[in-house]
Amino acid sequence: MARNFDAVTSVGTIPEKPRGERVLLNVAACPPWQYMWHPARWMFVGATGEVLPDLGRLKHIPGVAGVDKTGSTTLAAVQASKKGWTVLPWDILGDPYIRRHEGRHGPVHLPRWIVPKQIGAKCHTSPSPEQLEGYYQFLRDLMDRGHIPPPDETVLEGMVDEQRARHERILQRIGDQHPAKVKREAAHLDELTENLVQQSPSRSAAAGRPYKGHRITGDRGAYQVDGAGPKHRILKDARAAIDTL
């Protein structure tokens, strides 16, 4: 059998820096995890008037919540599904939503839009407003691409009922002593009622929502003023367009 003496080349890779030269985040280790969504868990974003999924996390910790000793999450995902959860793959939208960082106490796994900042001996991982918007956009993309369906109208009504009960409790307990707090809770109730109940699928989008002598028609992502003109993604933008008329 003839031997092949053709030359073989290797490009190679850049070796890691010695541990003492690497930037290690001074924060507790965080194991890998995956996002999960539940049809009954939603949150109201007051800044935009949106209702977005309130995701949970399935942590990849061996021996915890169904994760076996090898780190397999198959059983954990099955157990979560029995409770109504759906586990979202890292690459559900293409670019994985998780990133691994090196930490002094072990690997730190964070969402890709979180950029940790090491200042002296302290590491900051709290999201900035811009990074938080990155998370909100991730949630919008999940809904726009059909991975997460819109909330059921009973869920929206339940969110309003919960805030109404909270307002009534505060009014009864501390209404006279803290009128400003009661006022804030009442304003939040009005905001929820306007944005959540009006988004109920049972309400006619064609009928529109009255606002300053005009009507906002359409659904989420395509609101219009008086059924004409440019389309607005959220109600707040549509109202702002009316304010400029």
NULUM-603712 format. One record per residue (C-alpha): residue in three letters; y, z, x; chain. Coordinates in steps of 0.5 Angstrom, whole numbers, plus 2048, in hexadecimal, padded with zeros to 3 digits. Each point is the difference from the previous one (the first is absolute). Layout:
(site ala; (Y; Z; X); A)
...
***
This chain:
(site met; (800; 800; 800); A)
(site ala; (807; 7FE; 803); A)
(site arg; (805; 805; 801); A)
(site asn; (807; 800; 7FE); A)
(site phe; (805; 801; 805); A)
(site asp; (806; 7FE; 7FC); A)
(site ala; (806; 805; 802); A)
(site val; (802; 805; 7FB); A)
(site thr; (807; 803; 7FF); A)
(site ser; (802; 807; 7FD); A)
(site val; (807; 801; 7FE); A)
(site gly; (800; 807; 800); A)
(site thr; (804; 805; 7FC); A)
(site ile; (805; 805; 802); A)
(site pro; (7FD; 807; 801); A)
(site glu; (803; 806; 7FC); A)
(site lys; (805; 804; 804); A)
(site pro; (7FD; 807; 803); A)
(site arg; (801; 805; 7FA); A)
(site gly; (806; 804; 804); A)
(site glu; (804; 7FA; 800); A)
(site arg; (7FF; 7FE; 7F8); A)
(site val; (804; 802; 7FB); A)
(site leu; (7FC; 805; 7FC); A)
(site leu; (803; 802; 7F9); A)
(site asn; (801; 808; 7FF); A)
(site val; (7FD; 800; 7F9); A)
(site ala; (7F9; 802; 7FD); A)
(site ala; (7FB; 7FB; 800); A)
(site cys; (7FF; 7FC; 7FA); A)
(site pro; (7F9; 7FD; 7FF); A)
(site pro; (800; 7F9; 7FD); A)
(site trp; (800; 7FF; 7F8); A)
(site gln; (801; 7FB; 7FB); A)
(site tyr; (804; 800; 7FA); A)
(site met; (7FE; 801; 7F9); A)
(site trp; (803; 7FE; 7F9); A)
(site his; (7FE; 803; 7F9); A)
(site pro; (802; 7FD; 7FA); A)
(site ala; (803; 807; 7FD); A)
(site arg; (805; 801; 807); A)
(site trp; (807; 7FD; 800); A)
(site met; (806; 802; 802); A)
(site phe; (807; 7FF; 7FE); A)
(site val; (805; 7FD; 805); A)
(site gly; (807; 802; 7FE); A)
(site ala; (804; 7FC; 805); A)
(site thr; (7FD; 7FA; 7FD); A)
(site gly; (7FE; 802; 7F9); A)
(site glu; (7F9; 7FD; 802); A)
(site val; (7F9; 803; 7FE); A)
(site leu; (7FB; 800; 806); A)
(site pro; (7F9; 802; 802); A)
(site asp; (7FF; 807; 803); A)
(site leu; (7FB; 7FF; 805); A)
(site gly; (7FB; 805; 802); A)
(site arg; (7FC; 800; 807); A)
(site leu; (7F9; 800; 802); A)
(site lys; (800; 803; 807); A)
(site his; (7FA; 7FE; 805); A)
(site ile; (7FE; 807; 802); A)
(site pro; (7F9; 801; 801); A)
(site gly; (7FC; 805; 7FB); A)
(site val; (806; 800; 7FB); A)
(site ala; (801; 7FD; 7F9); A)
(site gly; (7F9; 7FC; 801); A)
(site val; (802; 7FD; 807); A)
(site asp; (7F9; 800; 804); A)
(site lys; (800; 803; 807); A)
(site thr; (800; 7F9; 803); A)
(site gly; (807; 7FF; 7FC); A)
(site ser; (7FD; 7FB; 7FB); A)
(site thr; (804; 800; 7FA); A)
(site thr; (7FC; 7FD; 7FB); A)
(site leu; (7FD; 806; 7FC); A)
(site ala; (808; 803; 800); A)
(site ala; (802; 7F9; 7FD); A)
(site val; (7FB; 801; 7FB); A)
(site gln; (801; 807; 7FE); A)
(site ala; (808; 7FE; 800); A)
(site ser; (7FE; 7FA; 7FB); A)
(site lys; (7FD; 805; 7FB); A)
(site lys; (806; 804; 800); A)
(site gly; (804; 7F9; 7FE); A)
(site trp; (803; 7FF; 807); A)
(site thr; (7FF; 7F9; 804); A)
(site val; (800; 800; 807); A)
(site leu; (805; 7FB; 803); A)
(site pro; (7FD; 7FC; 807); A)
(site trp; (805; 801; 806); A)
(site asp; (801; 7F8; 7FF); A)
(site ile; (801; 7FF; 7F9); A)
(site leu; (807; 7FD; 801); A)
(site gly; (7FE; 7FC; 807); A)
(site asp; (803; 805; 805); A)
(site pro; (7FD; 806; 800); A)
(site tyr; (804; 806; 7FD); A)
(site ile; (7FE; 805; 805); A)
(site arg; (802; 801; 807); A)
(site arg; (7FD; 804; 806); A)
(site his; (804; 804; 805); A)
(site glu; (7FE; 804; 806); A)
(site gly; (802; 808; 7FF); A)
(site arg; (7FF; 806; 804); A)
(site his; (7FB; 803; 7FC); A)
(site gly; (7FC; 7F9; 7FE); A)
(site pro; (801; 7FA; 7FD); A)
(site val; (806; 800; 7FA); A)
(site his; (7FF; 7FB; 7FA); A)
(site leu; (806; 7FE; 7FD); A)
(site pro; (802; 7FB; 7FB); A)
(site arg; (803; 7FA; 803); A)
(site trp; (807; 800; 7FE); A)
(site ile; (801; 807; 803); A)
(site val; (802; 800; 807); A)
(site pro; (800; 807; 803); A)
(site lys; (805; 802; 804); A)
(site gln; (7FF; 805; 806); A)
(site ile; (806; 804; 802); A)
(site gly; (7FF; 805; 805); A)
(site ala; (7FA; 805; 7FE); A)
(site lys; (801; 7FE; 7F9); A)
(site cys; (7FD; 7FA; 7FC); A)
(site his; (803; 7FD; 7FA); A)
(site thr; (7FC; 7FD; 7FB); A)
(site ser; (803; 800; 7FA); A)
(site pro; (802; 7F9; 7FD); A)
(site ser; (807; 7FE; 800); A)
(site pro; (803; 7FD; 7FA); A)
(site glu; (7FF; 7F9; 803); A)
(site gln; (7F9; 802; 801); A)
(site leu; (7FF; 803; 7F9); A)
(site glu; (802; 7F9; 7FE); A)
(site gly; (7FA; 7FD; 804); A)
(site tyr; (7FB; 804; 7FC); A)
(site tyr; (804; 7FE; 7F9); A)
(site gln; (7FF; 7F9; 802); A)
(site phe; (7F9; 801; 802); A)
(site leu; (7FF; 803; 7F9); A)
(site arg; (803; 7FA; 7FD); A)
(site asp; (7FC; 7FB; 803); A)
(site leu; (7FA; 803; 7FE); A)
(site met; (802; 800; 7F9); A)
(site asp; (803; 7F9; 801); A)
(site arg; (7F9; 7FD; 803); A)
(site gly; (7FC; 803; 7FA); A)
(site his; (7FD; 806; 804); A)
(site ile; (803; 805; 7FC); A)
(site pro; (801; 7FE; 7F8); A)
(site pro; (806; 803; 7FD); A)
(site pro; (800; 807; 7FD); A)
(site asp; (7FD; 801; 7F9); A)
(site glu; (806; 802; 7FB); A)
(site thr; (7FD; 807; 7FF); A)
(site val; (801; 801; 807); A)
(site leu; (807; 7FF; 7FF); A)
(site glu; (801; 804; 7FA); A)
(site gly; (7FC; 805; 803); A)
(site met; (805; 801; 806); A)
(site val; (806; 800; 7FB); A)
(site asp; (7FC; 806; 7FC); A)
(site glu; (7FF; 804; 807); A)
(site gln; (807; 7FF; 802); A)
(site arg; (803; 802; 7F8); A)
(site ala; (7FB; 806; 801); A)
(site arg; (803; 802; 807); A)
(site his; (807; 7FF; 7FD); A)
(site glu; (7FE; 805; 7FA); A)
(site arg; (7FD; 805; 804); A)
(site ile; (806; 800; 805); A)
(site leu; (805; 801; 7FA); A)
(site gln; (7FD; 806; 7FD); A)
(site arg; (7FF; 803; 806); A)
(site ile; (806; 7FF; 804); A)
(site gly; (805; 7FC; 7FC); A)
(site asp; (806; 805; 800); A)
(site gln; (7FF; 802; 807); A)
(site his; (7FF; 7F9; 803); A)
(site pro; (804; 7FB; 7FC); A)
(site ala; (800; 7FB; 805); A)
(site lys; (7F9; 800; 801); A)
(site val; (7FE; 7FF; 7F9); A)
(site lys; (805; 7FA; 800); A)
(site arg; (7FD; 7FD; 806); A)
(site glu; (7F9; 800; 7FC); A)
(site ala; (803; 7FE; 7FA); A)
(site ala; (803; 7FA; 804); A)
(site his; (7F9; 7FE; 803); A)
(site leu; (7FD; 801; 7F9); A)
(site asp; (805; 7FA; 7FD); A)
(site glu; (7FE; 7FC; 806); A)
(site leu; (7F9; 800; 800); A)
(site thr; (800; 7FF; 7F8); A)
(site glu; (805; 7FA; 801); A)
(site asn; (7FC; 7FD; 806); A)
(site leu; (7F8; 802; 7FE); A)
(site val; (800; 800; 7F9); A)
(site gln; (804; 7F9; 800); A)
(site gln; (7FB; 7FD; 804); A)
(site ser; (7FA; 801; 7FC); A)
(site pro; (7FC; 7FA; 7FF); A)
(site ser; (800; 801; 7F8); A)
(site arg; (808; 7FF; 800); A)
(site ser; (802; 7F9; 7FF); A)
(site ala; (803; 7FD; 807); A)
(site ala; (804; 7FB; 7FC); A)
(site ala; (803; 805; 7FC); A)
(site gly; (804; 803; 806); A)
(site arg; (803; 806; 802); A)
(site pro; (807; 801; 7FD); A)
(site tyr; (805; 802; 806); A)
(site lys; (808; 7FF; 7FF); A)
(site gly; (800; 7FB; 7FB); A)
(site his; (7FB; 7FC; 803); A)
(site arg; (7F8; 800; 800); A)
(site ile; (7FC; 800; 806); A)
(site thr; (7F9; 7FC; 7FF); A)
(site gly; (7FA; 7FE; 803); A)
(site asp; (7FB; 805; 804); A)
(site arg; (7FF; 803; 807); A)
(site gly; (802; 7FB; 805); A)
(site ala; (804; 7FB; 7FC); A)
(site tyr; (805; 804; 7FC); A)
(site gln; (806; 7FB; 7FD); A)
(site val; (807; 802; 7FD); A)
(site asp; (800; 7FD; 7F9); A)
(site gly; (7FA; 7FC; 801); A)
(site ala; (803; 7FB; 805); A)
(site gly; (803; 800; 807); A)
(site pro; (7FC; 803; 807); A)
(site lys; (7FA; 804; 7FF); A)
(site his; (800; 807; 803); A)
(site arg; (7FA; 804; 803); A)
(site ile; (802; 807; 7FD); A)
(site leu; (804; 803; 7FA); A)
(site lys; (806; 803; 804); A)
(site asp; (801; 7F9; 803); A)
(site ala; (801; 7FD; 7F9); A)
(site arg; (805; 805; 7FE); A)
(site ala; (804; 800; 807); A)
(site ala; (800; 7F8; 7FE); A)
(site ile; (803; 802; 7F9); A)
(site asp; (805; 805; 803); A)
(site thr; (803; 7FA; 804); A)
(site leu; (801; 7FC; 7FA); A)
***
